[in-house]
Amino acid sequence: MQLLFLGTLALFVGVTVAVPAQEKRVHHKPDLSDHVHDDAHGYQYDHEAFLGKEEAKTFDQLSPEESKDRLGKIVDRIDTDKDGFISHAELHHWIKHRQRRYIEENVDKHWKEYDQNKDGKIGWIEYKNTTYGYYMDAEFDDVDDKETYKAMLTRDERRFKSADRDGDGVATREEFTAFLHPEEFDHMRDIVIQETIEDIDKNGDGKINLQEYIGDMFTPEDGENEPDWVTTEKKHFSEFRDMNKDGFLDANEVSHWILPGEVDHADNEARHLIHETDKNNDGHLSISEFMDKTDFIKVSTITDYGTLAEDHDEL
């Protein structure tokens, strides 16, 4: 159970260590593609945006006939209202779904271990017992820093209650996703901000001063010179982060820092795909319009994904 608990800790904090220190608190949406969006030099950006990066790595394996058959099956999945056409909203939803695939895979990974009674939901008691059960009877007395573990339990419960929108103490799959990845949900913004302030605010005044801000990113070794990026971050704190110039970051300023407003690239890509494939300019796509633009949409890659889609009903 201890290993499971430590794994849970890694789930919450592990995502912050793989990026430069000065960026670890900022939650950016994942890019739709690693390629430049330039149709004049190929459609790789569109392929990855439509399929997701991992699926787009596959290549032609099927005949043109098999490819078109698989493409039709994928179009049917995107066409959620089954009217025979793909609207901008449906394509937008699909691309965002592909963009969030890494999140859904993470939820899949943890779902079974927490859904102890196999009812398709995860109650707070199930999560608490699975994560902390080893320590509960002893009130964490076997742990060196039991106050930290108690704080983690309190923090988890607060986050779970925020994700549990209907307040029934049980998380649906969507609510559990919000619990594990609160930065992806608008109604969880306050929790993300609150947890960030609590992590950085060492003196407990509910705000972040410059020393705390830099201390979260950089702790110098004896005799170590301050890196240039730390000097830059100090300047950013004073000139940009601290908008009211009071020497602190409050909740609103932290929100602008860690949850910056961004362009909806999935929306832009949906509009772009429709513009390029909508021959009759009626604002939505028919299956025949998809088939007529196979070079643009990359049938061979999509059809390989179609094989995957048949094995994953949640897609």
Residue pairs with C-beta under 8 A, 6 or more apart in sequence:
1 133
1 134
2 134
4 113
4 130
4 131
5 131
5 132
5 134
5 135
8 131
9 152
11 106
11 110
11 180
16 24
16 25
17 24
20 229
21 217
21 218
22 217
22 229
22 230
22 232
22 233
24 217
25 196
25 200
25 216
25 257
25 258
26 257
26 258
26 260
27 183
27 192
27 258
27 259
28 260
28 262
29 99
29 262
29 265
30 99
30 102
31 265
32 45
32 48
32 49
32 95
32 99
32 265
32 266
32 269
33 44
33 45
33 46
33 47
33 48
33 49
33 53
33 56
34 48
34 53
35 42
35 44
35 45
35 48
36 45
37 45
37 46
37 272
38 45
39 46
39 276
39 296
43 295
43 296
43 297
43 298
44 56
46 269
46 272
46 273
46 296
46 297
46 298
47 56
47 297
47 298
47 301
47 302
48 56
49 95
49 98
49 265
49 266
49 269
50 56
50 94
50 95
50 98
50 269
50 273
50 297
50 298
50 302
51 98
51 301
51 302
51 305
52 98
52 99
52 101
52 305
54 101
55 98
55 301
55 304
55 305
55 308
56 298
56 301
56 305
58 301
58 304
58 305
59 300
59 301
59 304
60 67
60 300
60 301
61 300
61 304
62 70
62 300
62 303
62 304
64 299
66 303
67 294
67 299
67 300
67 302
67 303
68 291
68 294
68 299
68 303
69 303
70 302
70 303
70 304
70 306
70 307
71 290
71 291
71 294
71 297
71 299
71 302
71 303
71 306
72 287
73 306
73 309
73 310
74 302
74 303
74 305
74 306
74 309
75 86
75 287
75 290
76 82
77 94
77 309
77 315
78 86
78 90
78 91
78 94
79 85
79 86
79 90
80 90
80 93
81 87
81 90
84 286
84 287
85 284
85 285
85 286
86 284
86 285
86 286
86 290
87 283
87 284
88 270
88 271
88 274
88 283
88 284
91 270
91 273
91 274
91 285
92 266
92 267
92 270
95 266
95 269
95 270
96 266
97 315
99 266
100 184
103 177
103 180
103 181
103 184
104 177
104 314
106 180
106 181
107 173
107 176
107 177
107 180
107 181
110 180
111 122
111 173
111 176
113 130
114 122
114 126
114 127
114 130
114 176
115 121
115 122
115 126
116 126
116 129
116 130
117 126
120 173
121 170
121 171
121 172
122 170
122 171
122 176
123 169
123 170
123 171
124 157
124 160
124 161
124 164
124 169
124 170
124 171
125 169
127 156
127 160
127 171
128 136
128 153
128 156
128 157
129 136
131 156
132 149
132 153
135 142
135 143
135 149
139 146
139 150
140 146
140 149
140 150
143 149
155 195
155 198
158 191
159 179
159 182
159 188
159 191
159 195
160 171
160 179
161 167
162 178
162 182
162 187
162 188
162 190
162 191
163 171
163 175
163 176
163 178
163 179
163 182
163 185
163 188
164 170
164 171
164 175
164 179
165 175
165 187
171 179
177 184
177 185
178 184
178 185
178 187
178 188
182 188
182 189
182 191
182 192
183 192
183 259
189 255
189 259
190 251
192 258
192 259
193 251
193 254
193 255
193 258
193 259
194 251
196 254
196 258
197 206
197 207
197 208
197 251
197 254
199 216
200 208
200 212
200 213
200 215
200 216
201 207
201 208
201 212
202 212
202 215
203 209
203 212
206 250
207 248
207 249
207 250
208 248
208 249
208 254
209 247
209 248
209 249
210 234
210 237
210 238
210 247
213 233
213 237
213 241
213 249
214 230
214 233
214 234
214 237
217 230
217 233
218 226
218 227
218 230
220 226
237 249
238 245
241 249
241 253
241 256
241 257
242 248
242 249
242 253
243 252
243 253
243 256
244 250
244 253
249 257
273 285
273 297
274 283
274 284
274 285
276 293
276 296
277 285
277 289
277 290
277 292
277 293
277 296
277 297
278 284
278 285
278 289
279 289
279 292
280 289
290 297
308 315
309 315
